[in-house]
Amino acid sequence: MKRTGSIADIVKTALDPPPDTPKKGLEMLAQFGISIPLIAAPMSGGPTTPAMVLAATQAGGLGLLAAGYKTVDVIEAEIKKVRGEGIPFGVNVFAPNPLPVDPDSYRTYAATIQREADQFGLTLPAEPIEDNDRFDEKIALLLDDPVPMVSFTFGIPPRNVIAALQQANSVVVQTVTTPDEAAQAYEAGVDMLAVQAAAAGGHSGTLWPRKPLTPVPIVDLVKRIVATVPLPVMAAGGLATPAAVAEVVRAGAAAAVVGTVLLRAAESGASATHQAALTDPAFTETVLTRAFTGRPARGLRNAFIDAHEAEAPLGYPAIHYLTSPLRKAAAAAGKPNYVHLWAGTGYRHATAEPASDILRRLTSEL
């Protein structure tokens, strides 16, 4: 799939969306047998489970496994489990987009965080750990054992990777957060876009994590991107009510992507500490933070963010690896103020019930 023209030309000349762009999106998603325009977001770190992917299909939507932070063996086992149910599904992969940390800044921050880790008897990494989340191995798996959809976040993969996945009959989706990123993804040859607003929970998929995120409402962002490139879009970010889902679909999205609203679902793998915090009146807002991972992410504001946001350096995945042992220990101990409580702005709408019921209810105003 070859694009012509520069990214600047694409943004400049595509002033109006092709009238059939939303229709193309529906046709593309129709091959997955969906009857409702909802996607269960791939939430890395535990919340998304094979059971949640199955529940999304049972509701009439589509689910994506989260490959981030997992070994290839674990991903392979999850793919096998979902495929055994005979349902369509996707896999989300972190694409390389290095954000190296300044070594001196890392060591200073590590010394501060170590004092908090001491209470759990932990020794945190004294030096930065940099890697690409086994990207090449994961792509090799997805080419050897293709899945219906592969989505990418953090970075746009090389064109030859996109083309190879398409040759294997996988629909390739790219997460974008701005019209410029959408144009870049279009030029790279992807099939579809996952448009993510700043209201979304968890990590931002921004391609330029050193730049401040601009808080554009998801409906406006969808309209801008549909007017920029002739690709179908899925929309994510703060979509936690039937009205919000209906509004974004009417704005031109082929489907809404929901994650935070599923965190308390019966099929969620989120820790008990995380789930409890979503209803705890002590947590009153979400904020964008780099304190936990060195990359912008939205979560419930807690004591760790208040104490460390100002001093936390940019640097992913080094800061992620630095704080990961502390976060895991705190979650196990039921201490939410040391945990990355990822959540979007609609977190109060998360309910403890089957995911399929949640998803069906979200379509009630379509």
C-alpha positions as CSV (number, residue, x, y, z in Angstrom):
1,M,0.0,0.0,0.0
2,K,2.0,3.0,-1.3
3,R,1.1,6.6,-0.4
4,T,2.1,9.5,-2.5
5,G,3.0,13.1,-1.3
6,S,4.6,14.3,1.8
7,I,2.9,14.4,5.2
8,A,2.6,18.1,4.9
9,D,0.9,17.8,1.6
10,I,-1.5,15.2,2.9
11,V,-2.5,17.5,5.8
12,K,-2.7,20.6,3.6
13,T,-4.7,19.1,0.7
14,A,-7.1,16.7,2.4
15,L,-9.5,19.4,3.6
16,D,-12.7,17.3,3.5
17,P,-13.2,13.7,4.4
18,P,-14.2,11.4,1.5
19,P,-17.9,10.9,2.0
20,D,-17.5,7.1,2.2
21,T,-14.8,7.0,4.9
22,P,-17.1,6.0,7.8
23,K,-18.7,3.5,5.5
24,K,-15.3,2.0,4.6
25,G,-14.6,1.7,8.3
26,L,-17.9,-0.2,8.9
27,E,-17.1,-2.5,6.0
28,M,-13.6,-3.2,7.3
29,L,-14.9,-4.0,10.7
30,A,-17.7,-6.1,9.3
31,Q,-15.2,-8.9,8.4
32,F,-14.8,-9.4,12.1
33,G,-18.5,-10.1,12.5
34,I,-19.3,-7.2,14.9
35,S,-22.9,-6.1,15.4
36,I,-22.1,-3.2,17.7
37,P,-19.4,-0.5,17.0
38,L,-17.4,-1.2,20.2
39,I,-13.8,-2.3,20.7
40,A,-12.5,-3.5,24.1
41,A,-9.2,-1.7,24.4
42,P,-6.0,-3.6,24.8
43,M,-4.9,-2.6,28.3
44,S,-1.4,-3.7,29.0
45,G,-0.1,-4.7,32.4
46,G,-2.9,-7.1,33.3
47,P,-6.4,-5.6,32.8
48,T,-7.1,-7.1,29.4
49,T,-7.5,-10.9,29.6
50,P,-8.5,-13.6,27.1
51,A,-11.8,-13.7,28.9
52,M,-12.4,-10.0,28.3
53,V,-11.7,-10.5,24.6
54,L,-14.2,-13.3,24.4
55,A,-16.8,-11.2,26.3
56,A,-16.4,-8.4,23.8
57,T,-17.2,-10.8,21.0
58,Q,-20.2,-12.2,22.9
59,A,-21.5,-8.7,23.2
60,G,-21.2,-8.2,19.4
61,G,-18.0,-6.1,19.5
62,L,-14.3,-6.9,19.1
63,G,-11.5,-7.4,21.7
64,L,-7.7,-7.0,21.4
65,L,-5.1,-8.8,23.4
66,A,-2.4,-6.6,24.9
67,A,1.2,-7.7,24.0
68,G,2.9,-5.0,25.9
69,Y,5.3,-6.1,28.7
70,K,4.6,-9.8,28.0
71,T,7.0,-12.4,26.8
72,V,6.4,-14.0,23.4
73,D,5.5,-17.3,25.1
74,V,2.8,-15.6,27.1
75,I,1.4,-13.9,24.1
76,E,1.4,-17.1,22.1
77,A,-0.5,-18.9,24.9
78,E,-3.1,-16.1,25.0
79,I,-3.5,-16.2,21.2
80,K,-4.0,-19.9,21.3
81,K,-6.6,-19.6,24.1
82,V,-8.6,-17.0,22.2
83,R,-8.3,-18.7,18.9
84,G,-9.6,-21.9,20.5
85,E,-12.9,-20.0,21.0
86,G,-13.3,-19.6,17.3
87,I,-13.7,-15.8,17.4
88,P,-12.1,-12.9,15.6
89,F,-9.7,-10.8,17.7
90,G,-6.6,-8.6,17.5
91,V,-3.3,-8.0,19.2
92,N,-1.8,-4.7,20.2
93,V,2.0,-4.2,20.1
94,F,4.3,-1.5,21.4
95,A,6.2,-0.2,18.4
96,P,9.7,1.1,19.1
97,N,9.9,4.9,19.7
98,P,12.8,5.2,22.1
99,L,12.8,7.9,24.7
100,P,16.2,7.5,26.3
101,V,16.6,8.8,29.8
102,D,19.5,11.1,30.8
103,P,21.7,8.8,33.0
104,D,22.4,11.4,35.7
105,S,18.7,12.3,35.9
106,Y,17.8,8.7,36.2
107,R,20.3,8.1,39.0
108,T,19.0,11.1,41.0
109,Y,15.4,9.9,40.6
110,A,16.2,6.3,41.3
111,A,17.8,7.4,44.7
112,T,14.6,9.2,45.6
113,I,12.3,6.3,44.6
114,Q,14.6,3.8,46.4
115,R,13.8,5.4,49.7
116,E,10.1,4.5,49.1
117,A,10.9,1.0,47.9
118,D,12.8,0.3,51.1
119,Q,9.5,-0.2,53.0
120,F,8.8,-3.1,50.7
121,G,12.3,-4.6,51.0
122,L,13.0,-3.9,47.3
123,T,16.2,-3.0,45.5
124,L,15.4,-1.0,42.4
125,P,17.6,-0.9,39.2
126,A,20.5,1.5,39.9
127,E,21.2,2.0,36.2
128,P,18.7,2.6,33.3
129,I,17.3,-0.4,31.5
130,E,16.5,0.3,27.8
131,D,14.8,-2.2,25.5
132,N,12.2,-2.4,22.7
133,D,9.8,-4.8,24.4
134,R,11.0,-7.7,22.2
135,F,9.4,-6.1,19.2
136,D,11.1,-8.2,16.6
137,E,10.2,-11.4,18.3
138,K,6.6,-10.4,18.6
139,I,6.3,-9.4,14.9
140,A,7.9,-12.8,14.0
141,L,5.2,-14.5,16.1
142,L,2.4,-12.5,14.4
143,L,3.8,-13.4,11.0
144,D,4.2,-17.0,11.8
145,D,0.8,-17.3,13.4
146,P,-1.3,-14.4,11.9
147,V,-4.2,-12.9,13.7
148,P,-7.1,-10.9,12.2
149,M,-6.0,-7.5,13.5
150,V,-2.7,-6.1,14.7
151,S,-2.6,-2.6,16.2
152,F,0.4,-0.5,17.2
153,T,1.0,2.2,19.7
154,F,3.9,4.5,20.8
155,G,5.5,4.3,17.4
156,I,4.8,3.6,13.7
157,P,6.5,0.3,12.7
158,P,8.7,0.2,9.5
159,R,6.8,0.0,6.3
160,N,8.1,-3.5,5.5
161,V,6.6,-4.7,8.8
162,I,3.2,-3.2,8.0
163,A,3.3,-4.7,4.5
164,A,4.3,-8.1,5.8
165,L,1.4,-8.2,8.2
166,Q,-1.0,-7.1,5.5
167,Q,0.3,-9.9,3.3
168,A,-0.5,-12.3,6.1
169,N,-4.1,-10.9,6.0
170,S,-3.9,-8.9,9.2
171,V,-5.7,-5.6,9.3
172,V,-3.0,-3.1,10.5
173,V,-4.2,-0.3,12.9
174,Q,-2.1,2.6,14.1
175,T,-2.7,4.6,17.3
176,V,-2.5,8.4,16.6
177,T,-3.2,11.4,18.7
178,T,-3.1,14.3,16.2
179,P,-3.8,15.0,12.5
180,D,-0.1,15.1,11.8
181,E,0.4,11.7,13.3
182,A,-2.6,10.4,11.3
183,A,-1.0,11.7,8.1
184,Q,2.3,10.0,9.0
185,A,0.5,6.7,9.6
186,Y,-1.4,7.0,6.4
187,E,1.8,7.6,4.5
188,A,3.3,4.5,6.1
189,G,0.5,2.4,4.7
190,V,-1.7,1.3,7.6
191,D,-5.3,0.2,7.1
192,M,-7.0,2.0,10.0
193,L,-6.4,4.4,12.8
194,A,-7.1,4.3,16.5
195,V,-7.6,7.9,17.4
196,Q,-6.8,8.6,21.0
197,A,-7.7,11.7,22.9
198,A,-5.8,13.0,25.9
199,A,-8.8,12.0,28.1
200,A,-7.9,8.3,27.6
201,G,-6.6,6.3,30.5
202,G,-3.1,4.8,30.6
203,H,-0.3,5.7,28.3
204,S,-0.7,8.2,25.5
205,G,0.1,6.8,22.1
206,T,1.7,10.1,21.1
207,L,4.6,9.7,18.7
208,W,6.3,12.7,20.3
209,P,6.2,12.1,24.1
210,R,8.5,15.1,24.8
211,K,5.8,17.5,23.6
212,P,3.0,18.5,25.9
213,L,-0.3,16.8,25.1
214,T,-3.0,19.1,23.7
215,P,-6.4,18.2,25.4
216,V,-8.7,18.1,22.3
217,P,-12.1,16.5,22.9
218,I,-12.4,13.1,21.2
219,V,-15.3,14.2,19.0
220,D,-13.3,17.2,17.7
221,L,-10.2,15.1,17.2
222,V,-12.1,12.5,15.2
223,K,-13.6,15.2,12.9
224,R,-10.1,16.7,12.3
225,I,-8.5,13.4,11.5
226,V,-11.3,12.2,9.3
227,A,-10.8,15.5,7.4
228,T,-7.1,14.9,7.1
229,V,-6.7,11.4,5.8
230,P,-9.1,8.9,4.0
231,L,-8.7,6.2,6.5
232,P,-11.4,4.7,8.8
233,V,-11.0,5.4,12.4
234,M,-11.7,3.9,15.8
235,A,-12.0,6.5,18.6
236,A,-10.8,6.3,22.2
237,G,-10.6,8.6,25.2
238,G,-13.2,9.3,27.9
239,L,-15.9,7.2,26.2
240,A,-17.7,5.8,29.2
241,T,-21.4,6.5,28.6
242,P,-23.9,5.6,25.9
243,A,-24.2,9.3,25.0
244,A,-20.4,9.6,24.5
245,V,-20.3,6.5,22.3
246,A,-23.2,7.7,20.2
247,E,-21.6,11.1,19.8
248,V,-18.3,9.8,18.6
249,V,-19.9,7.4,16.1
250,R,-22.0,10.2,14.7
251,A,-18.8,12.3,14.3
252,G,-17.4,9.7,11.9
253,A,-15.8,7.0,13.9
254,A,-16.5,3.4,12.7
255,A,-16.2,2.3,16.3
256,A,-15.6,3.4,19.8
257,V,-12.7,2.0,21.9
258,V,-13.4,1.6,25.6
259,G,-11.1,0.6,28.3
260,T,-11.5,2.4,31.7
261,V,-15.2,1.5,31.8
262,L,-14.2,-2.2,31.7
263,L,-11.6,-2.1,34.5
264,R,-14.0,-3.4,37.1
265,A,-15.7,-5.9,34.8
266,A,-15.9,-9.5,35.9
267,E,-13.3,-10.4,33.3
268,S,-10.8,-7.7,34.2
269,G,-7.3,-8.6,35.3
270,A,-6.7,-5.3,37.0
271,S,-5.5,-5.7,40.6
272,A,-7.9,-5.5,43.4
273,T,-6.1,-2.4,44.6
274,H,-6.6,-0.7,41.3
275,Q,-10.3,-1.7,41.0
276,A,-11.0,-0.5,44.6
277,A,-9.4,2.9,43.9
278,L,-11.8,3.6,41.0
279,T,-14.7,3.9,43.5
280,D,-12.7,5.3,46.5
281,P,-13.8,8.8,47.3
282,A,-10.2,9.6,48.2
283,F,-9.3,9.7,44.6
284,T,-11.1,12.6,43.0
285,E,-9.5,13.3,39.6
286,T,-7.2,11.9,36.9
287,V,-4.0,13.6,35.7
288,L,-1.4,13.1,33.1
289,T,1.8,11.9,34.7
290,R,5.3,10.7,33.8
291,A,6.3,9.9,37.4
292,F,5.6,6.2,37.0
293,T,7.0,5.4,33.6
294,G,8.8,8.4,32.1
295,R,6.2,8.7,29.4
296,P,2.9,10.6,29.6
297,A,0.0,8.5,30.9
298,R,-3.3,9.3,32.6
299,G,-4.2,7.9,36.0
300,L,-5.9,8.7,39.3
301,R,-4.0,11.4,41.1
302,N,-2.3,9.9,44.2
303,A,0.4,10.6,46.6
304,F,3.2,9.2,44.4
305,I,2.3,11.6,41.6
306,D,2.0,14.6,43.9
307,A,5.4,13.8,45.4
308,H,7.4,13.0,42.2
309,E,5.8,14.5,39.1
310,A,7.9,17.7,39.2
311,E,11.2,15.8,39.5
312,A,10.4,12.8,37.3
313,P,12.6,12.7,34.1
314,L,11.3,11.7,30.7
315,G,12.7,8.3,29.7
316,Y,10.8,5.2,28.6
317,P,11.1,2.4,29.3
318,A,13.8,3.1,31.8
319,I,11.6,4.8,34.3
320,H,8.9,2.1,33.8
321,Y,11.5,-0.5,34.8
322,L,12.6,1.6,37.7
323,T,9.2,1.9,39.4
324,S,7.7,-1.5,38.3
325,P,8.8,-3.5,41.3
326,L,7.5,-0.8,43.7
327,R,4.2,-0.6,41.9
328,K,3.7,-4.4,41.9
329,A,4.6,-4.7,45.6
330,A,2.2,-1.9,46.5
331,A,-0.6,-3.3,44.5
332,A,-0.2,-6.7,46.3
333,A,-0.1,-4.9,49.6
334,G,-3.2,-2.9,49.0
335,K,-1.4,0.5,49.0
336,P,-2.9,2.5,46.1
337,N,-0.8,5.6,46.7
338,Y,2.3,3.8,45.2
339,V,0.4,2.3,42.3
340,H,-0.1,3.5,38.7
341,L,-3.9,3.7,38.9
342,W,-4.4,4.1,35.1
343,A,-7.8,5.5,34.3
344,G,-9.5,7.8,31.8
345,T,-11.7,10.7,32.7
346,G,-14.8,8.6,32.8
347,Y,-13.5,6.3,35.5
348,R,-16.5,6.8,37.8
349,H,-18.7,4.9,35.2
350,A,-16.7,1.7,35.7
351,T,-19.0,-1.0,37.1
352,A,-18.6,-4.4,38.6
353,E,-20.5,-6.6,36.2
354,P,-19.9,-8.8,33.1
355,A,-18.1,-7.0,30.3
356,S,-20.7,-8.0,27.8
357,D,-23.4,-6.2,29.7
358,I,-21.3,-3.1,30.0
359,L,-20.6,-3.1,26.3
360,R,-24.2,-3.7,25.3
361,R,-25.4,-0.9,27.5
362,L,-22.9,1.5,25.9
363,T,-24.7,1.1,22.6
364,S,-28.2,2.0,23.9
365,E,-28.2,5.5,22.4
366,L,-27.1,4.5,18.9
